Amino acid sequence: MTDDSLFLIDIDNILRTKAPKYYKYIPKFIISYLKKIVHQEEINVFLRESKDRLGVDFLEASLDFLDAKVEVKGAENLPEGGLYTFVSNHPLGGQDGVALGYVLGKHYNGKVKYLVNDLLMNLRGLAPLCIPINKTGKQAKDFPKMVEAGFNSDDQLIMFPAGLCSRRNNGVIRDLEWKKTFIVKSVQAHRDIVPVHFGGRNSDFFYNLANICKVLGIKFNIAMLYLADEMFKNRHKTFTVTFGKPIPWQTFDKSKTPVQWAQYVKDIVYKL
């Protein structure tokens, strides 16, 4: 008997539901390759074994599974009292989200929430750390509501304003443009912003693939399929998380546009 509340990766099912017209024409070797690339078996074993661990406890289990260690710098900059928006660069797409949630979750007694708009929301272990949204609605449509709920909650917020993980451009690995939402909403909610830098990188293969897709004008984010594989390549590593000094929300006045202020905070993050 399967436990429906446990989200397991099922490539066959995803292809069947997302591309019903084409599913029967997809060669078996391609489906096998996709299963291998997303590490379907290994991840599902982990999800089954850790099904009773929730929230920060689940993040700890994930770090153990990935054998990832975290070194924290600037812990003295973690503010006490009040509500904050923690914004970070997004170099990896896996370990960075897990490690940052774990460090902040431990520090703030689990009172943290992710504002993420992707598949992670389906992981039961992460559910307590995600903003609950209407299950029937489309997530993209509900994202503004999630943002609103997040900023009105009494939790510390974790955001990756780039949305996608970092890309390599002219030999430099950096986030793409940071979206302005975190500035606009932090000002509205009177939340100071804490800049966070996460040290790490994906493989050359990943960056090359992302760049080839860009050159070819492929709209679908093919590189995303390889994020699980990148996560496994980054096993057994120690990552450094650096917290900068909180920036008072009053800083973000009319002297710059919200997009310019977002760039301003991004620049601070990359100097940490």
N, C-alpha and C positions, 0 to 999 in steps of 0.2 A: 504493500500500500504506500502511495506517495503522500507526502505532507504538502498540501497545496500552498500552505503559507510560507513554505521554504522556496525561495527563488533559486532555481538551479539553471545553469547555462545549458540550453538545448538548441544547438545550431540547426538541426533538422526542422524543429518546430518554428524557429525564427524565419527560416527561408520559406517554409510552407505557408506561414501566415503573411509574411511581408511580400513574397513574390509568388503567389499561388499559380499564376499562369505559366511561370517559367520553371517552377520547382522540378517538374518531372524531366526537364531537359538538362538540368545541372549535372554534369558528370560526377560520379561517386568520388573520384579522386580529389575533386575540388572541395567537396563537403568534408572529406577526411582531412585535407590540408587545413581548412578553416578550423576544424575541431582541434587540430594540433597547435595552430597558431594562437588560439584563444585559451589553450591549456584547459579544455573543457573538463577532462577527467580529474586532473589534479585539483582544480578549483572547486569542483563539485564535491570531491572527498572532503576538502577543507570546510566547505559550507555545511555539509552534513555533520561533521565532527564538532563544529562550533555553533551549532544551531541554538544552543541554550544561552549563548553569551550575547549580551545586548549592550548597545551604547559604547562607552569607553572600554568596557570589558571586551567587546568584540574587536575594537581597534587594537587592543593589546594582543589578542589572539592572532590578528592579522600580521602584526609586526613580528610575532614569534614565528609564524608560518613563513614569512619572507626573510626571517633571520636578519631583520634590520635594526640597527642601533641608532639612537638619536643623541646628538651632542647639542646641548642648548647654550647659546650665548645671549647675553643681554637679559637674563631672567629678571634682573632688578628693574627692568623697564615694564614688567607686567603690572598693570595698575590694579589697585584694590578698590572696591567700592565703585558703583556706577556701572554703566553698560558701554561696551566698546565694539567697534567693527575692526576685526583683524584682517588685513588684506595682504596677500602673499603672491609672489611670482609662482609660476606653475611649471617647473622644469620637467616633471616626470609624468604626471597623469595617474599615479597610483600611490607609491610610497609617500609622496609629499602630502597628499590629502589625509592619508591614514595617520602619519606621524604628527602632523600639525594638530589634528583633532585629538590625538592621544595626549600630547603635551598640554594643550589648553584644557582639555577635558579633565585631566588629573588636577590641574591648578585651580580650576573653577568648579570643582565637585560635580562634574557632569553637566553643568549649566552652559552648554555650548550648542550651537546649531550651525549646520552647514547650509549655505545657500548654493546648492548645486542644481543644475538643470540637466541631469543626464541619468544614465542607467543605474548609477549608484543608489538612486532612490528605491530601487527594487530589492536591495539587500535587506533582509529582515533585521540583521544585527545592527545595521546603521539606522534603521527607522526612528529610534528615539532621538537621534541627533539630526534628523532632517525635519524641515517644516512640513507638517501634515497638510496634504491638499486633497481636494475632491478626487476620489479614485476614478470616477467615471469621465471626468473632463480630460481633455488633451493637455499634457503637461506644459507645452510651450505656451498655450493660451492661459494656463493658470500661473505661469511664472510671476507675472506682476503681483498677483494675489499672494503668492508665497513670499515675495520680497516684502510686501506690506506687512504680512503676518510676522515675518522675521524681525523687522525693525520695531514692531510694536510689542514684541515679546520681552520677557525679562531674562533673556539668554545673551551670552556673548556670541557675536556672529563671526563666522569664518567665511571669507570670500576669496575667490581667485578671479579678479576682475577681467583677466584676458579671456576667460571662458575656455579657450583651447590651451593645451600645454605648449610650451615654448617651441619655436622653430629656429632653424639656423639661416641667417641672412648675411651674405658677404663674410662668411667665416665666424660670425658672432651669434652665439645662442642666447636668445632673448624672447620674452613674451611678445606677442602681437599687441596691437593697441588695447589699452585698458578701457573698458566701458565706464561711463560716468555714473552709473547707478549708485555705486557705493558712496560717492560724494554727495549727490542730491539727497539720498535717503538719510545719510548720517547727519547732515545738517538739519533736515526736517525733524529727526528723532533726537537731536542734541546728543549724538554719540561721538566721542573723540575717536580718531582713527589710529590704530597701531600698525605701523609698517613692519612686515615680516619678510626676511629673505631666506629662501630654502636653497641650500647648495646641492647640486646634482645635475646629471644630464642623461639623456637617452643615447642610444647607439648611433653611429654614423649612418647605418642602414635606415634608421627611422627618419633622420633629417633629410637624407637624400630622397627617400620615397616621397616625403611631404613636398619637397621642392619639385620633383618630377611631376607630381600630380598638379601642382600649381602651374607649371610651365605648359602642361597639356590642357589646362583649363578644366580639369575634372572636378566637378562640384562636390561629389561625395567624398567625405573625409576618410579615404582608404587607410591613411596612417593610423586612424583610431582603432582599426581592427588589430593592429600590432601592439597596442598599449599593454595588453596582458603579457605578451611575449617580452616586452621591454621590462615589465615589472619583474619577471623571472630572471632576466639578464642582470637586473640590479639587486639580486639577492645577495645576502652575506655582506652588505656594505654598511658603513657608518655615515649618516647624513648630519649636516650641521644646520640647525635652525637658529637664526639670529633675529632677536626682537629689537626694534628701534624704539625711540622715545615716542609716547603718544602725541599726536598732533591734535590740538583743541579744535573742535568743530567750528568755532568762531573764525578760525584761520581762513576758511573757504568762503571768502566774501565775493563781492561783485567785481573785484579787480581782475579776475580771470574767469573764463567760462568753466563750467563743470568739466568739460573735456580737457581743458588746460590744467585744471587742478588735479585731475586723474593722472595726467602725465607727470605732474610735479611730484605726486606721491610715488609713482612708479620709479622716477629718478632717484628718490630717496632710498627706496628698497634696493636698487642696484648698487647703491653706495655703501650699504650695510656690510 
